Amino acid sequence: DDAGRGFCKNCGSLLFWKGDGRNYTSITAGAIDNPTGLKIEGHIFCADKGDYYDILDGEFQKPQWG
């Protein structure tokens, strides 16, 4: 309800989103062709991950967004 989102017309994957009142658009990394040169900065929503899923890359883990 608080953002506009763009989806792939073929598969329905989320491609980008723009939060209401924001002056930028966030593009999902999966929407960019390889090689991207991107490096992970951290993980969010870690408190909600399944107990079967371990994050072992040593990057920052935040329990939730914000």
C-alpha distances in whole Angstrom, upper triangle without the diagonal:
4,6,8,10,14,16,19,21,23,22,18,18,15,17,15,12,11,9,9,12,14,17,17,16,16,18,19,22,23,22,25,29,31,33,30,32,29,30,27,27,25,23,20,19,23,23,21,23,26,29,31,29,31,30,33,33,33,30,28,26,23,22,19,16,17
4,7,10,14,16,20,22,25,23,20,19,15,17,14,10,9,6,6,9,10,14,14,13,14,16,17,21,22,22,24,28,30,32,29,30,27,28,25,24,23,22,19,18,22,22,21,23,26,29,31,29,30,29,32,32,32,28,26,25,22,21,17,15,15
4,6,10,13,17,19,22,21,17,16,12,13,10,6,5,4,5,9,9,12,11,10,11,13,14,18,19,18,21,24,27,28,25,27,24,25,23,23,22,21,18,18,22,23,21,23,26,30,31,28,30,28,31,30,31,27,26,24,22,22,18,15,15
4,7,10,14,16,19,18,15,14,11,11,8,5,5,6,7,11,11,12,11,9,10,12,14,17,18,16,19,23,26,27,24,27,24,26,24,24,24,23,21,21,24,26,24,25,28,31,32,30,31,30,33,31,32,29,28,26,24,25,21,18,19
4,7,10,12,15,15,11,10,7,8,6,4,6,9,11,14,13,14,13,9,9,10,11,15,15,13,16,20,23,24,22,24,22,24,22,23,23,21,19,20,23,25,23,23,26,29,30,27,29,28,30,29,31,27,26,25,24,24,21,18,19
4,7,9,12,12,9,9,6,6,5,6,9,12,14,17,16,16,14,10,10,9,10,14,13,11,14,17,20,22,20,23,21,23,23,24,24,22,21,22,25,27,25,25,27,31,31,28,30,28,31,30,31,28,28,27,26,26,23,21,22
4,6,9,8,5,5,5,5,7,9,12,15,17,20,19,20,17,14,13,11,11,13,12,10,14,16,19,22,20,23,21,24,23,24,24,23,22,22,25,27,24,24,26,29,29,27,29,27,30,29,31,29,28,27,27,27,24,22,24
4,5,6,5,5,7,7,10,12,16,19,21,24,22,22,20,16,15,12,12,14,11,9,13,14,18,20,19,23,21,24,23,25,26,24,24,24,27,29,26,25,27,30,30,27,29,28,31,30,32,30,30,29,29,29,27,25,27
4,6,6,8,10,10,13,15,18,21,23,26,25,25,22,19,18,16,15,17,15,13,16,17,21,23,23,26,25,28,27,29,29,28,27,27,30,32,29,28,30,33,32,30,33,32,34,33,36,33,34,33,32,32,30,28,30
4,6,8,11,12,15,18,21,24,26,29,28,28,25,21,20,18,16,18,15,13,16,16,19,22,22,26,25,28,27,30,30,28,28,28,30,32,29,28,29,32,31,29,32,31,33,32,35,33,34,33,33,33,31,29,32
4,6,9,11,14,17,20,23,25,28,27,28,25,21,19,17,15,16,13,12,15,16,19,22,21,25,24,26,25,27,27,25,25,25,27,29,26,24,25,29,27,26,28,28,30,29,32,30,31,30,30,30,28,27,29
4,6,9,12,14,17,19,22,25,24,25,22,18,17,15,13,15,13,12,15,17,20,23,22,25,23,25,24,26,26,24,23,22,25,27,24,23,24,27,27,25,27,27,30,29,32,29,30,28,28,28,25,24,27
4,6,9,12,15,18,21,24,22,23,20,16,14,12,10,12,9,9,12,14,17,19,18,21,20,21,20,22,22,20,20,20,22,24,21,20,22,25,24,22,24,24,26,25,28,26,26,25,24,25,23,21,24
4,6,8,12,14,17,20,18,19,16,13,11,9,7,10,9,8,12,15,17,20,18,21,18,20,19,20,20,18,17,18,20,22,20,20,22,25,25,22,24,23,26,25,27,24,24,23,22,23,20,18,21
4,7,11,14,17,19,17,17,14,10,9,6,5,8,8,6,9,12,15,17,15,18,16,18,18,19,20,19,18,19,22,25,23,22,24,28,27,24,26,24,27,25,27,24,24,24,23,24,22,19,21
4,7,10,13,16,13,14,11,7,6,4,6,9,10,8,11,14,17,19,16,19,16,18,18,19,19,18,18,19,22,24,22,22,25,28,28,26,27,25,27,26,27,24,23,23,22,23,20,18,19
4,7,10,12,10,12,9,6,5,7,8,12,13,12,14,18,21,22,19,21,19,20,19,19,19,18,17,18,21,23,22,22,25,28,29,26,27,25,28,27,28,24,23,22,21,22,19,16,17
4,6,8,7,8,7,5,6,9,11,15,16,15,17,21,23,24,21,23,20,22,21,20,21,20,18,19,23,24,23,24,27,31,32,29,30,28,30,29,29,26,24,24,22,23,19,16,16
4,6,5,8,8,8,9,12,14,17,19,18,20,24,26,27,24,25,22,23,22,21,20,20,17,18,22,23,22,24,27,30,31,29,30,28,30,29,29,26,24,23,20,21,17,14,14
4,6,9,10,10,12,15,17,21,22,21,23,27,30,31,27,29,26,27,25,24,24,23,21,21,25,26,25,27,30,33,35,32,33,31,34,33,33,29,27,26,23,24,20,17,16
4,7,9,11,13,17,19,22,25,23,25,29,31,32,28,29,27,28,26,25,25,24,22,23,27,28,27,29,32,35,37,34,35,33,35,34,34,30,28,27,24,25,22,18,16
4,6,8,10,14,16,19,22,21,22,26,28,28,25,26,23,24,23,21,22,22,20,21,25,26,26,28,31,34,35,32,33,30,33,31,31,27,25,25,22,24,20,17,15
4,7,10,13,17,19,22,20,21,25,27,27,24,25,22,24,23,22,23,23,22,24,27,29,29,30,34,36,38,34,35,32,34,32,32,28,26,26,25,26,23,19,18
4,7,10,13,15,18,17,17,21,23,23,20,21,19,20,20,19,20,21,20,22,25,27,27,28,31,34,35,32,32,29,31,29,29,25,24,24,23,25,22,18,17
4,6,10,13,15,13,14,18,20,21,18,20,17,19,19,18,19,20,19,21,24,26,25,26,29,32,33,29,30,27,30,27,28,24,23,23,22,24,21,17,17
4,7,9,12,11,12,16,18,19,15,17,14,16,15,15,16,16,15,17,20,23,22,22,26,29,29,26,26,24,26,24,25,21,20,20,19,21,18,15,16
4,6,9,7,8,12,15,16,13,15,12,15,14,15,16,16,16,18,21,24,23,22,25,28,28,25,25,23,25,23,24,21,21,21,21,22,20,17,18
4,5,6,8,11,13,14,12,14,11,13,13,14,15,14,14,16,18,21,20,19,22,25,25,21,22,20,22,20,22,19,19,19,19,20,18,16,18
4,5,6,9,10,11,8,10,8,10,10,12,14,14,15,17,19,22,21,20,22,25,24,21,21,19,20,18,20,17,18,18,19,21,20,18,20
4,5,8,9,11,10,12,11,13,13,15,16,16,17,18,20,23,21,20,22,25,23,20,21,19,21,19,22,19,20,20,21,23,21,20,22
4,7,10,12,10,14,12,15,15,18,19,19,19,21,23,26,24,23,25,28,27,24,25,23,25,23,25,22,23,23,24,25,24,22,24
4,7,8,7,10,10,13,15,17,19,19,21,23,24,28,26,25,27,30,29,25,26,23,25,22,24,22,23,24,25,27,25,23,25
4,6,7,10,11,15,16,19,21,22,23,26,27,30,29,27,29,31,30,26,27,25,26,23,26,24,25,26,27,29,28,27,29
3,5,8,10,13,15,18,20,21,23,26,26,30,29,27,28,31,29,26,25,23,24,21,24,22,24,25,27,29,29,27,29
4,6,8,11,14,17,20,21,24,26,27,31,30,28,29,31,30,26,26,23,23,20,23,21,23,25,27,29,29,28,29
4,5,9,11,14,17,18,21,24,24,28,28,26,28,30,29,25,25,22,22,19,21,19,21,22,24,27,26,25,26
4,7,10,13,16,18,21,24,24,28,28,26,28,30,29,25,24,21,21,17,19,17,19,21,23,26,26,25,26
4,7,9,12,14,17,20,21,24,25,23,25,27,26,23,21,18,18,15,17,14,16,18,20,23,22,21,22
4,6,9,12,15,18,18,22,23,21,24,25,24,20,19,15,15,12,13,11,13,15,17,20,20,19,21
4,6,8,11,15,15,18,19,17,20,22,21,17,16,12,13,10,11,8,9,11,13,16,17,16,18
4,7,10,14,14,17,19,18,21,22,22,19,17,13,14,11,10,7,7,9,11,15,15,14,15
4,7,10,10,14,15,14,17,19,19,15,14,10,11,9,9,5,4,6,8,11,12,12,13
4,7,7,10,11,11,14,15,16,13,12,9,11,10,10,7,6,5,6,8,9,10,12
4,5,8,9,10,13,15,17,14,13,11,14,14,13,11,9,6,5,6,6,6,9
4,5,6,7,11,13,15,13,13,12,15,16,16,14,11,8,6,5,4,6,10
4,5,5,9,10,12,10,10,9,12,13,13,12,10,6,6,5,6,9,12
4,6,9,10,13,11,12,12,15,17,16,15,13,9,8,5,6,10,13
4,7,9,12,10,12,13,16,18,18,17,15,12,10,8,8,11,14
4,6,8,7,9,10,13,15,16,15,15,11,11,9,10,13,17
4,5,5,9,11,14,17,18,18,18,14,15,13,14,17,20
4,5,8,11,13,17,18,18,18,15,16,14,16,19,22
4,7,10,13,16,17,18,19,16,18,16,18,21,25
4,7,10,12,14,15,16,13,15,14,16,19,22
4,6,9,11,12,13,11,14,14,16,19,22
4,6,8,8,10,8,12,12,15,17,20
4,6,8,10,10,14,15,18,20,22
4,6,9,10,14,16,18,19,22
4,7,9,12,15,17,19,20
4,6,10,13,15,16,17
4,7,10,12,13,14
4,7,9,11,12
4,6,7,9
4,7,10
4,7
4
